[in-house]
Amino acid sequence: MAGGDGAFVTGWSGKVQRLAADAGSGVRVLGFATEGANVSIRFASPFSNRRHELETAAGLRGVRWAACSGAIIRSLGRDRYEAVCAAPGDPSGFYRIRVRP
């Protein structure tokens, strides 16, 4: 996302458009960091009454998302959370926050 809340895309007509996210539409990643052998993702979610999971995948071709083993998700207050998961060796990969019913 460019600018933190929107993306710049080129439409069929060649014009650049700014797409803003709906403020209450879902989970929004606020930050990502590696801390030693851990991956940390800070995010905002309007779904405080639902369970959040951190999932990971090695690549996006034929993607198979799996729960990040041992992930800890803690509330930071005001609909903000932090998910921390051990990433032994190389933490490169793809991560997502999944909201469960």
C-alpha positions in Angstrom: 0.0 0.0 0.0 1.4 3.4 -0.9 1.1 6.1 1.7 -0.1 3.6 4.3 -3.8 3.7 3.4 -4.2 3.5 -0.4 -2.6 2.3 -3.6 -1.7 3.9 -6.8 -2.7 2.0 -9.9 -2.7 2.7 -13.6 -6.2 2.1 -15.1 -7.0 1.0 -18.6 -7.1 4.7 -19.7 -3.5 5.2 -18.4 -4.6 7.5 -15.6 -3.2 7.0 -12.1 -5.9 6.5 -9.5 -5.7 6.5 -5.7 -7.7 3.8 -4.0 -8.5 4.5 -0.4 -9.3 1.8 2.0 -12.6 1.9 3.8 -11.7 2.8 7.4 -13.9 0.0 9.0 -13.4 -2.6 6.3 -11.1 -5.0 8.1 -7.6 -5.7 9.3 -5.0 -3.1 8.6 -1.2 -3.9 9.0 0.5 -1.1 10.9 4.0 -2.4 11.0 6.3 -5.4 10.4 9.6 -6.2 12.0 12.1 -9.0 12.6 13.4 -9.1 16.2 16.1 -11.7 16.5 14.5 -15.1 15.6 11.0 -13.6 15.7 8.7 -11.9 13.2 6.4 -9.2 14.7 3.4 -7.7 13.0 1.4 -4.8 14.5 -2.1 -4.5 13.1 -5.5 -2.8 13.7 -8.7 -4.8 13.6 -12.3 -3.8 14.2 -13.1 -7.5 15.1 -12.2 -7.4 18.8 -14.8 -10.1 19.5 -13.2 -12.6 17.1 -10.1 -14.7 17.1 -7.0 -13.6 15.0 -4.4 -15.9 13.6 -1.0 -15.3 12.1 -0.4 -17.4 9.0 2.6 -17.9 6.8 3.5 -19.2 3.3 6.8 -19.8 1.6 5.5 -18.3 -1.7 2.4 -17.2 -3.5 2.4 -19.6 -6.4 0.1 -22.5 -5.4 0.0 -20.9 -2.0 -0.7 -23.0 1.1 -1.2 -20.8 4.1 -0.5 -22.4 7.5 -0.8 -21.2 11.0 2.5 -19.8 12.3 3.4 -22.4 15.0 3.5 -20.9 18.5 2.3 -17.4 17.4 1.3 -15.1 20.2 -1.3 -12.4 19.6 -1.7 -9.8 22.2 -3.9 -6.8 22.5 -2.3 -3.3 22.6 -5.6 -1.6 23.3 -7.9 0.5 21.1 -8.4 -2.3 18.5 -4.6 -2.6 18.0 -2.8 -5.9 18.3 0.7 -7.4 17.9 1.4 -10.9 16.5 4.8 -12.5 17.3 6.0 -15.8 15.8 9.3 -17.6 15.9 10.9 -17.6 12.5 13.9 -19.9 12.8 16.6 -19.3 10.3 15.3 -17.2 7.4 12.2 -15.1 8.3 11.6 -14.3 4.6 8.2 -15.4 3.3 4.7 -14.2 3.3 2.5 -13.5 6.3 -1.1 -12.6 6.9 -3.5 -12.0 9.7 -6.6 -14.1 9.5 -9.8 -13.4 11.3 -11.8 -16.4 12.5 -15.4 -16.5 13.5 
